[in-house]
Amino acid sequence: MSDSLDLSTLESLIGYNARRAALTCIGRFTENMAHFELSPVDFSVLSVIHHNPGVTSRQICSALNLLPPNMVVFLRTFEKRRLIKRTPHPTDGRAVSLSLTPTGLTLMKEAEAVAATSENEAAGHLTKAELAKLHRLLMKIYQRE
């Protein structure tokens, strides 16, 4: 039996290639984020809050395709770690605005720098043009509107 397997059908599928690339990126990311005790989803939620102070949990759920019950758990955990604060929303009495605390801001600045390093480790062999094109094409698949 040969060590060389025919993967041509699998390698012709976008999903297969996207999953393999994601596993490579997420593996490095998870390893590098262990110091911050952040999962990829934790990082995503905190990044949205970081770059959109005053955002609501509903907006985050919509942007990241998360279920509201899961968001409740994330936010409780972030509050216990003193990473976020909740304040009344300025125009919607039913909503709460989310922002990072000084501790959360410091953590995210460091974590985002490490995330950039992780991406470079995973895809550093791509040119800037290739990387930009890959980003555009991947987003085109999931942003079909």
C-alpha positions as CSV (number, residue, x, y, z in Angstrom):
1,M,0.0,0.0,0.0
2,S,1.3,3.4,-1.0
3,D,1.6,6.3,1.5
4,S,0.3,8.6,-1.3
5,L,-3.5,8.7,-1.2
6,D,-5.7,10.2,-3.8
7,L,-7.4,13.2,-2.2
8,S,-8.3,14.9,-5.4
9,T,-12.0,14.8,-4.8
10,L,-11.7,16.2,-1.3
11,E,-9.2,18.8,-2.4
12,S,-11.6,20.0,-5.1
13,L,-14.1,20.9,-2.4
14,I,-14.1,24.4,-0.9
15,G,-15.4,23.2,2.4
16,Y,-12.7,20.6,2.8
17,N,-9.9,23.1,2.0
18,A,-11.5,25.8,4.2
19,R,-11.8,23.3,7.1
20,R,-8.1,22.2,6.7
21,A,-7.0,25.9,6.6
22,A,-9.2,26.7,9.6
23,L,-7.8,23.8,11.6
24,T,-4.3,25.0,10.9
25,C,-5.1,28.6,11.9
26,I,-7.3,27.8,14.9
27,G,-4.7,25.3,16.2
28,R,-2.0,28.0,16.3
29,F,-4.4,30.6,17.5
30,T,-5.7,28.4,20.4
31,E,-2.1,27.6,21.4
32,N,-1.1,31.2,21.4
33,M,-4.2,32.4,23.2
34,A,-3.9,29.9,26.1
35,H,-1.9,32.6,28.0
36,F,-4.9,34.9,27.8
37,E,-7.4,32.1,28.6
38,L,-9.4,33.0,25.4
39,S,-11.0,30.6,23.0
40,P,-11.5,31.8,19.4
41,V,-15.1,32.7,20.2
42,D,-14.1,34.6,23.3
43,F,-11.6,36.5,21.3
44,S,-14.2,37.3,18.6
45,V,-16.8,38.6,21.1
46,L,-14.2,40.7,22.9
47,S,-12.8,42.0,19.7
48,V,-16.3,43.2,18.6
49,I,-16.8,44.9,21.9
50,H,-13.3,46.4,21.7
51,H,-13.8,47.9,18.3
52,N,-17.5,48.9,18.9
53,P,-17.8,50.4,22.4
54,G,-21.5,50.5,23.4
55,V,-22.4,47.5,21.2
56,T,-25.3,45.4,22.4
57,S,-25.3,41.6,22.9
58,R,-28.0,41.4,20.2
59,Q,-25.7,43.1,17.7
60,I,-22.8,40.8,18.6
61,C,-25.0,37.7,18.2
62,S,-26.1,38.9,14.8
63,A,-22.6,39.8,13.6
64,L,-21.0,36.5,14.8
65,N,-23.9,34.2,14.3
66,L,-24.1,33.3,18.0
67,L,-27.2,32.2,20.0
68,P,-28.3,34.6,22.7
69,P,-28.2,32.0,25.5
70,N,-24.5,31.4,24.7
71,M,-23.9,35.1,24.7
72,V,-25.2,35.3,28.3
73,V,-22.6,32.8,29.4
74,F,-19.8,34.6,27.6
75,L,-20.8,37.9,29.1
76,R,-21.0,36.5,32.7
77,T,-17.5,35.0,32.3
78,F,-16.1,38.3,31.0
79,E,-17.7,40.2,33.8
80,K,-16.2,37.8,36.4
81,R,-12.8,38.3,34.8
82,R,-13.5,42.1,34.9
83,L,-13.0,42.4,31.2
84,I,-16.3,44.1,30.3
85,K,-18.8,46.5,31.8
86,R,-22.4,47.0,31.1
87,T,-24.1,50.3,31.0
88,P,-27.7,51.4,30.1
89,H,-28.1,51.9,26.4
90,P,-28.5,55.6,25.5
91,T,-31.5,55.2,23.3
92,D,-33.0,51.7,23.9
93,G,-34.2,51.3,27.5
94,R,-34.4,47.5,27.0
95,A,-30.8,47.1,25.9
96,V,-27.5,47.3,27.6
97,S,-24.3,48.7,26.1
98,L,-21.1,46.7,26.4
99,S,-17.6,48.1,26.6
100,L,-14.2,46.9,27.8
101,T,-12.8,47.8,31.2
102,P,-9.2,49.0,31.4
103,T,-8.3,45.4,32.2
104,G,-10.2,44.2,29.1
105,L,-8.6,46.8,26.9
106,T,-5.1,45.9,28.0
107,L,-5.8,42.2,27.5
108,M,-7.3,42.8,24.0
109,K,-4.4,45.0,22.8
110,E,-2.0,42.2,23.8
111,A,-4.3,39.4,22.5
112,E,-4.8,41.1,19.1
113,A,-1.1,41.4,18.6
114,V,-0.7,37.7,19.4
115,A,-3.6,36.9,17.0
116,A,-1.7,38.8,14.2
117,T,1.4,36.8,15.0
118,S,-0.7,33.5,14.9
119,E,-2.1,34.5,11.5
120,N,1.4,35.2,10.2
121,E,2.6,31.9,11.5
122,A,-0.2,30.1,9.6
123,A,-0.2,32.1,6.4
124,G,3.0,34.0,6.4
125,H,4.1,32.2,3.2
126,L,1.3,34.0,1.3
127,T,2.1,37.3,-0.3
128,K,0.1,40.3,0.8
129,A,-1.9,40.2,-2.4
130,E,-2.7,36.5,-2.0
131,L,-3.7,37.1,1.6
132,A,-6.0,40.0,0.7
133,K,-7.6,38.0,-2.1
134,L,-8.1,35.0,0.3
135,H,-9.8,37.3,2.8
136,R,-12.1,38.7,0.2
137,L,-13.0,35.3,-1.3
138,L,-13.7,33.7,2.1
139,M,-15.9,36.6,3.2
140,K,-17.7,36.5,-0.2
141,I,-18.8,32.9,0.7
142,Y,-20.3,33.8,4.0
143,Q,-21.5,37.3,3.3
144,R,-24.0,36.4,0.6
145,E,-26.3,39.4,1.1
